Amino acid sequence: MRDVKNVLVSTGPVSVADLVAVARHGALVELDPAALDAVEESRARIEALADDVEPHYGISTGFGALATKHIPTDQRTALQRSLVRSHAAGSGAEVETEVVRATMLLRLSTLMTGRTGVRARTARAYADLLNAHLTPVVTEYGSLGCSGDLAPLAHCALAVMGEGHVRTRDGELLDTADALAAAGLEPVVLAEKEGLALINGTDGMLGQLALALDTLDVLFATADLAAALSVEALLGSDAVFADDLQQLRPQLGQRVAAGNIRRALAGSPIVASHQGPECTRVQDAYSLRCAPQVHGAGRDTAAHARAVAERELAAAVDNPVVTLDGRVESNGNFHGAPVAYVLDFLAIAVADLASISERRTDRFLDKARNQGLPPFLAHDAGVDSGLMIAQYTAAGIVSELKRLAVPASVDSIPSSAMQEDHVSMGWAGARKLRRALDGLTRVLAIEVMTATRALDLRGPLEPAPVTGELLRLVRTVVEGPGPDRFLAPEIEAVTGLVASGQLVSAARSVTEID
């Protein structure tokens, strides 16, 4: 675990960096005392309405299609408990710990805005679970993304009540009641409105969006480095990455990507070796020459997604909400459309980034296009197959990513007796994006593995300082060219270098990489 600072949760938003620190790196959560005072103030408003003879949604009524049913005072605790139990109806494989922790942190952040009407004790219970590293078991299926991520959030709320199951920091599965007792924590008996406040939000899909943006920061930089390796090893030209050419088309991400590739190739003896008048190549293939345009478009898509995420992180999503002037109002802010759209948009960018990477990999293996390298980069072509099937693996992943790029947000299935007749499917978009990011990581790793083998085969010519450092890092986990070996472990090893950010860190030890 990284040495990370505690994250303060107040009335304002948590940042993407805060979320990553808690969800991925185990940072502890602190609650702002002033924000807890605001939580108690809004709770007083809810308690005043609980005794009102007029019905108030979620306070003295049922929910969804049952919103017209008045609930007597002595049944309201049972109402909240029943709401959470009935909505904790997920199914399928368990969701990753980091996703559940992100979801819980975001629900806590909304509770701390003072706009939901929960008690301070209930907010503290979320912080206590996070700090004890007790992670509720949340499953893959169940959310339609409206009203928010109901089922995933209900599984989290169930744990606050002391029910269901949790996993410890070490992954041990425990009954929640036993885990709370061992940690010295008490379950919460939910009061009026609280069950509703704990499950009405976009936290699951938003948490996964924030985690994806953190992952993409590494993968975009990795893609630029992989492209530089390929340009160099395929005897491509670095002239097309000149900054003045990028400024002729002022797309922001394109200029960043071109700058990364240009700096990674700086000082390359291999590039210099074919820049004389004897070189007859006029233009490189699109997968080399247009890498900044494709990588940059992905970066710009992520920048838009980050803007949406930051606005959503600042939101108080609940229904009903306690307004600043004390009104309790129903609303539709739980609808996940803004987040769902950008999750789908990112899946498209991820698929295309992988697609252009796979095309660069394929060029290395074709003797007609690889500028003098052996077929399939094999040691003894015919006896050896080299990296032939590694490219098959990349191609199969890219095909899968194209299917995952089909939008989830255009598919709405009505629910709750047609009360919830248009839903966002944002959770589904988030789940497929996570799978797509894993695929992209592997495709880039295969390109890096292929390009570094090709660099070795270009010897005695030396690579650039940056690409040479990448080659040295890869050689710490994968041997150089030679007779055929068991390739699967090598792919996994380089995938680890990509996923961990070690490849990018190695490049940054030599030059600036954005």
C-alpha positions in Angstrom: 0.0 0.0 0.0 1.3 3.5 -0.8 2.1 6.0 1.9 -1.0 8.1 1.4 -2.5 10.9 3.4 -5.9 10.8 5.1 -8.8 12.1 3.1 -11.0 14.8 4.7 -14.7 14.5 3.7 -16.5 17.8 4.1 -19.5 19.6 2.6 -17.5 20.1 -0.6 -16.6 17.4 -3.2 -13.9 14.8 -2.9 -11.5 14.8 -5.8 -10.6 12.1 -8.2 -7.3 11.9 -6.4 -9.0 11.6 -3.1 -11.2 8.8 -4.4 -8.2 6.9 -5.8 -6.4 7.3 -2.5 -9.2 5.7 -0.5 -10.4 3.1 -3.0 -7.1 1.9 -4.4 -4.5 2.7 -1.8 -6.3 2.3 1.5 -6.2 5.9 2.7 -8.2 6.6 5.9 -11.2 8.9 5.9 -11.7 11.9 8.3 -15.0 13.7 8.7 -15.1 17.5 9.0 -16.8 18.4 12.3 -18.4 21.5 10.7 -19.9 19.3 8.0 -21.2 16.9 10.7 -23.0 19.9 12.3 -24.6 20.7 8.9 -25.7 17.0 8.7 -27.4 17.3 12.0 -29.1 20.6 11.0 -30.7 19.0 8.0 -31.7 16.0 10.0 -33.7 18.2 12.3 -35.8 19.3 9.3 -36.5 15.6 8.4 -37.6 14.9 12.0 -39.9 17.8 12.0 -41.6 16.6 8.8 -41.9 13.1 10.2 -44.7 14.2 12.5 -46.5 16.3 9.8 -50.0 15.1 8.9 -49.2 15.8 5.3 -47.4 12.9 3.5 -43.7 13.4 2.6 -42.0 11.1 0.1 -39.6 8.7 1.7 -40.3 10.1 5.2 -43.8 9.1 5.8 -44.6 7.2 2.5 -43.5 4.2 0.6 -41.2 4.4 -2.4 -41.3 4.4 -6.1 -44.6 3.0 -7.4 -45.7 2.8 -3.7 -45.1 6.5 -3.0 -48.8 7.1 -2.3 -49.0 4.7 0.6 -48.8 6.5 4.0 -46.6 4.7 6.6 -47.6 5.0 10.3 -44.8 6.3 12.7 -44.3 3.0 14.4 -43.6 1.2 11.1 -41.0 3.6 9.7 -37.9 1.9 11.1 -39.2 -1.3 9.6 -39.8 0.6 6.3 -36.2 1.7 6.1 -34.9 -1.7 6.9 -37.2 -3.4 4.4 -36.2 -0.9 1.7 -32.5 -1.8 2.1 -33.1 -5.5 2.4 -35.4 -5.7 -0.6 -33.1 -3.6 -2.8 -30.0 -5.6 -1.9 -31.0 -7.9 -4.7 -27.8 -8.1 -6.8 -26.5 -11.2 -8.5 -23.4 -12.6 -10.2 -19.7 -12.3 -9.4 -18.4 -10.1 -6.7 -17.4 -6.5 -7.7 -13.8 -5.5 -7.0 -12.9 -4.1 -3.6 -11.7 -0.8 -5.1 -15.1 -0.2 -6.8 -17.0 -0.9 -3.6 -14.7 1.4 -1.6 -15.1 4.1 -4.2 -18.9 3.7 -4.1 -19.0 4.0 -0.3 -16.8 7.0 -0.2 -19.0 8.9 -2.7 -22.1 8.0 -0.8 -20.5 9.3 2.3 -19.5 12.5 0.5 -23.1 13.1 -0.5 -24.3 12.4 3.1 -21.8 15.0 4.4 -23.2 17.7 2.1 -26.1 18.0 4.6 -28.6 17.7 1.8 -29.8 14.2 2.5 -31.3 14.4 6.0 -29.4 11.5 7.5 -28.1 11.5 11.1 -24.4 12.2 11.7 -24.1 8.7 13.2 -25.1 7.1 9.9 -22.4 9.1 8.0 -19.9 8.1 10.6 -20.8 4.4 10.0 -19.6 4.7 6.4 -16.3 6.2 7.5 -15.9 3.5 10.1 -16.4 0.7 7.6 -13.9 2.3 5.2 -11.3 2.8 7.9 -11.7 -0.7 9.2 -11.2 -2.0 5.7 -14.4 -3.9 5.8 -15.8 -4.1 2.3 -19.4 -5.1 1.7 -20.0 -7.8 -0.9 -21.5 -6.2 -3.9 -22.3 -8.2 -7.0 -22.1 -7.6 -10.7 -25.8 -7.3 -11.7 -28.7 -5.4 -10.3 -28.3 -1.7 -11.2 -30.2 0.0 -14.0 -28.5 3.4 -13.2 -31.8 5.0 -12.1 -32.8 5.7 -9.4 -29.1 5.7 -9.2 -27.2 2.5 -8.5 -29.9 1.1 -6.2 -28.8 -2.5 -5.7 -25.1 -1.9 -5.3 -25.7 0.9 -2.8 -28.3 -1.2 -1.0 -25.6 -4.0 -0.4 -23.4 -1.3 1.1 -26.2 0.0 3.3 -27.0 -3.6 4.4 -23.5 -3.8 5.8 -24.0 -0.5 7.8 -27.1 -2.2 9.3 -24.9 -5.2 10.3 -26.4 -7.6 7.8 -25.0 -9.5 4.8 -21.4 -10.2 4.2 -18.1 -8.2 4.1 -14.5 -8.9 3.2 -11.6 -8.0 5.3 -8.5 -6.2 4.1 -7.0 -9.7 3.6 -10.0 -10.9 1.6 -11.6 -13.1 4.2 -15.4 -13.4 3.9 -17.2 -12.8 7.1 -20.8 -12.2 8.3 -21.1 -8.5 8.7 -22.4 -8.7 12.3 -19.3 -10.7 13.3 -16.9 -8.4 11.4 -18.4 -5.3 13.0 -18.2 -6.8 16.5 -14.5 -7.7 15.9 -13.8 -4.2 14.8 -15.6 -2.7 17.8 -18.4 -1.1 15.6 -22.1 -1.0 16.2 -24.7 -1.6 13.4 -27.0 1.3 12.6 -30.8 1.2 13.0 -32.0 3.4 10.2 -34.5 6.2 10.9 -36.9 8.0 8.6 -35.5 8.8 5.2 -32.1 7.2 5.9 -32.6 4.0 3.9 -33.6 6.1 0.9 -30.7 8.4 1.3 -28.2 5.5 1.3 -29.3 4.0 -2.0 -30.3 6.9 -4.2 -27.2 7.9 -6.1 -24.9 7.6 -9.1 -22.0 6.6 -6.8 -21.2 3.2 -8.3 -21.0 4.3 -11.9 -19.2 7.6 -10.8 -16.7 5.7 -8.7 -15.8 3.5 -11.6 -15.5 6.5 -13.9 -13.1 8.2 -11.5 -11.0 5.0 -11.3 -11.0 4.6 -15.0 -9.7 8.2 -15.5 -6.8 7.3 -13.1 -6.0 4.2 -15.1 -6.2 6.1 -18.4 -3.6 8.6 -17.2 -1.1 5.7 -17.3 -2.4 4.0 -20.4 -2.4 7.1 -22.6 1.2 7.8 -21.7 2.0 4.1 -22.2 0.4 4.2 -25.7 2.6 7.1 -26.7 5.7 5.2 -25.5 4.6 2.0 -27.3 4.1 4.0 -30.5 7.6 5.5 -30.1 9.0 2.0 -29.7 7.2 0.9 -32.8 8.2 3.9 -35.0 11.8 3.4 -34.0 11.9 -0.3 -34.5 10.0 -0.2 -37.8 12.4 2.5 -39.1 9.7 5.1 -39.2 10.2 8.9 -39.3 10.0 11.1 -36.3 9.6 14.2 -38.5 5.8 14.0 -38.5 5.7 14.6 -34.7 7.2 18.1 -35.0 5.4 20.6 -32.8 4.8 23.1 -35.5 2.9 20.4 -37.5 0.7 19.7 -34.5 -0.1 23.3 -34.0 -1.6 23.5 -37.5 -4.4 21.4 -36.0 -4.9 22.8 -32.5 -6.4 19.6 -30.9 -5.0 19.6 -27.4 -4.5 15.9 -26.8 -2.9 15.4 -30.2 -0.1 17.9 -29.3 0.5 16.2 -26.0 0.8 12.7 -27.6 3.1 14.0 -30.4 5.3 15.6 -27.8 5.6 12.4 -25.8 6.5 10.4 -28.9 9.0 13.1 -30.1 10.8 13.2 -26.8 10.9 9.4 -26.5 12.6 9.2 -29.9 15.0 12.1 -29.3 18.7 11.1 -29.9 17.9 7.8 -31.5 20.8 6.3 -33.5 18.2 4.0 -35.2 16.1 6.9 -36.4 19.3 8.8 -37.5 20.5 5.7 -39.5 17.8 6.1 -42.2 17.4 9.8 -42.5 19.8 10.3 -45.4 18.9 10.7 -49.1 19.3 7.0 -49.6 16.0 6.4 -47.7 13.2 6.0 -50.3 10.3 5.9 -47.9 8.0 8.9 -48.4 5.3 8.3 -45.7 4.8 5.9 -42.9 1.6 3.9 -42.5 -1.3 5.5 -40.6 -0.8 3.4 -37.5 2.6 5.1 -37.1 2.1 8.5 -38.6 -1.3 9.2 -37.1 -0.7 7.9 -33.6 -0.9 11.4 -32.1 -4.2 12.0 -33.8 -5.8 8.8 -32.4 -4.1 8.9 -29.0 -4.9 12.6 -28.7 -8.6 12.1 -29.5 -8.7 9.6 -26.6 -7.1 12.1 -24.3 -9.6 14.8 -25.3 -12.4 12.4 -24.7 -11.0 11.6 -21.2 -10.7 15.4 -20.5 -14.4 15.8 -21.3 -15.2 12.7 -19.1 -13.2 14.2 -16.3 -15.1 17.5 -16.5 -18.4 15.5 -16.2 -17.0 13.5 -13.3 -15.8 16.6 -11.4 -19.3 18.1 -11.7 -20.9 14.9 -10.5 -18.4 14.7 -7.6 -19.7 18.1 -6.5 -23.3 16.9 -6.6 -25.6 16.0 -3.8 -27.6 13.2 -5.4 -30.6 12.0 -3.4 -34.4 12.0 -3.7 -35.9 13.8 -1.9 -33.2 16.4 -0.9 -33.1 19.0 1.8 -32.6 22.3 0.1 -30.4 25.1 1.5 -33.6 27.0 2.6 -34.9 23.9 4.4 -37.4 22.6 1.8 -37.6 18.9 1.2 -38.1 18.4 -2.5 -38.4 15.5 -4.9 -36.2 15.6 -8.0 -34.6 13.5 -10.8 -30.9 14.1 -10.1 -30.3 10.4 -9.5 -30.7 9.7 -13.2 -27.3 8.5 -14.4 -27.4 9.8 -18.0 -24.5 12.3 -17.7 -22.1 9.7 -16.3 -23.4 6.9 -18.5 -22.8 8.8 -21.7 -19.1 9.5 -20.9 -18.5 5.9 -19.8 -19.7 4.8 -23.2 -17.6 7.5 -24.9 -14.5 6.3 -23.1 -15.2 2.7 -24.2 -15.1 3.9 -27.8 -11.8 5.7 -27.3 -10.3 2.6 -25.5 -11.3 0.3 -28.3 -9.7 2.6 -30.9 -6.5 3.0 -28.9 -6.2 -0.7 -28.7 -7.0 -1.1 -32.4 -4.2 1.2 -33.6 -1.8 -0.5 -31.2 -2.6 -3.9 -32.6 -2.0 -2.7 -36.1 1.5 -1.6 -35.2 2.1 -5.0 -33.6 1.0 -6.7 -36.8 3.4 -4.7 -39.0 6.4 -6.2 -37.1 5.4 -9.7 -38.0 4.9 -9.3 -41.7 8.2 -9.6 -43.6 6.8 -7.5 -46.4 6.2 -4.5 -44.1 8.7 -4.8 -41.2 11.7 -3.3 -42.9 14.1 -6.2 -43.0 13.2 -8.1 -39.8 12.6 -11.9 -39.8 9.1 -13.1 -40.3 7.1 -13.0 -37.1 10.4 -11.9 -35.4 11.2 -15.6 -35.2 14.6 -17.0 -34.4 14.4 -19.6 -37.1 11.2 -18.9 -39.1 9.5 -22.2 -40.0 10.9 -24.0 -37.0 9.9 -21.1 -34.8 6.6 -19.1 -34.9 8.0 -16.2 -33.0 5.4 -13.7 -31.9 2.7 -14.9 -34.4 0.2 -15.9 -31.8 0.8 -13.0 -29.5 -0.6 -10.9 -32.3 -3.6 -13.3 -32.4 -4.2 -12.6 -28.7 -4.1 -8.8 -29.3 -6.4 -9.2 -32.3 -8.9 -11.2 -30.2 -8.9 -8.6 -27.5 -9.4 -5.8 -29.9 -12.4 -7.6 -31.4 -13.8 -7.9 -27.9 -13.2 -4.2 -27.2 -15.2 -3.3 -30.3 -18.2 -5.2 -28.9 -17.7 -3.5 -25.5 -17.7 -0.1 -27.3 -21.4 -0.6 -28.1 -23.2 1.9 -25.9 -25.1 0.8 -22.8 -26.7 4.1 -22.3 -29.0 3.8 -25.3 -30.7 0.7 -23.8 -33.4 1.5 -21.3 -35.7 -1.1 -19.7 -38.7 0.2 -17.7 -39.0 -0.8 -14.1 -41.0 -0.2 -10.9 -44.4 -0.7 -12.5 -43.5 2.0 -15.2 -42.7 4.6 -12.6 -39.1 4.3 -13.5 -39.8 4.2 -17.2 -36.4 5.5 -18.5 -33.1 4.4 -17.0 -29.5 5.1 -17.7 -27.7 1.8 -17.6 -24.7 3.7 -16.4 -23.6 0.8 -14.1 -23.5 -1.5 -17.1 -21.4 1.1 -19.0 -19.0 1.3 -16.1 -18.6 -2.5 -15.9 -17.8 -2.9 -19.6 -15.4 0.0 -19.4 -13.4 -1.8 -16.7 -13.2 -4.9 -18.9 -12.1 -2.7 -21.8 -9.3 -1.1 -19.8 -8.0 -4.5 -18.9 -8.0 -5.4 -22.6 -6.2 -2.2 -23.6 -3.5 -2.8 -21.0 -2.8 -6.2 -22.5 -2.8 -5.0 -26.1 -0.3 -2.3 -25.3 1.8 -4.8 -23.4 1.9 -7.1 -26.5 3.0 -4.1 -28.6 5.7 -3.2 -26.2 6.9 -6.8 -26.0 7.0 -7.0 -29.8 8.7 -3.7 -30.4 11.4 -4.3 -27.8 12.2 -7.7 -29.5 12.4 -5.8 -32.8 14.8 -3.2 -31.2 17.1 -6.0 -30.1 17.1 -7.4 -33.7 18.1 -3.9 -35.0 21.5 -4.3 -33.2 24.2 -3.2 -33.3 22.3 0.1 -33.8 21.3 1.5 -30.4 17.8 2.9 -29.5 17.1 6.4 -28.1 17.8 7.0 -24.4 14.1 6.8 -23.5 13.3 3.7 -25.6 16.6 2.1 -24.5 15.5 2.5 -20.9 12.1 0.9 -21.7 14.0 -2.0 -23.4 16.2 -2.5 -20.3 13.1 -2.6 -18.1 11.3 -5.1 -20.3 14.4 -7.3 -20.3 14.2 -7.6 -16.5 11.0 -9.7 -16.9 11.3 -11.1 -20.4 14.3 -12.5 -22.3 15.4 -11.2 -25.6 15.1 -12.8 -29.0 15.7 -16.5 -29.3 14.0 -19.9 -30.0 10.4 -20.1 -29.2 9.4 -20.0 -25.5 6.2 -20.3 -23.4 4.8 -16.8 -24.2 1.8 -16.5 -21.9 4.0 -15.7 -18.8 5.9 -13.1 -20.8 2.7 -11.4 -21.9 1.6 -11.3 -18.2 4.9 -10.0 -17.0 4.9 -7.0 -19.5 1.2 -6.5 -18.7 2.3 -6.0 -15.1 4.8 -3.4 -16.1 2.1 -1.5 -18.0 -0.6 -1.8 -15.4 1.7 -0.7 -12.5 2.9 2.3 -14.4 6.5 1.1 -14.2 7.0 1.6 -17.9 5.9 5.2 -17.7 8.0 5.8 -14.7 11.1 4.4 -16.5 10.5 6.9 -19.3 10.1 9.7 -16.9 13.4 8.9 -15.3 15.0 10.0 -18.6 12.7 12.8 -20.0 9.3 14.5 -19.5 6.3 12.4 -20.4 2.8 13.8 -20.0 
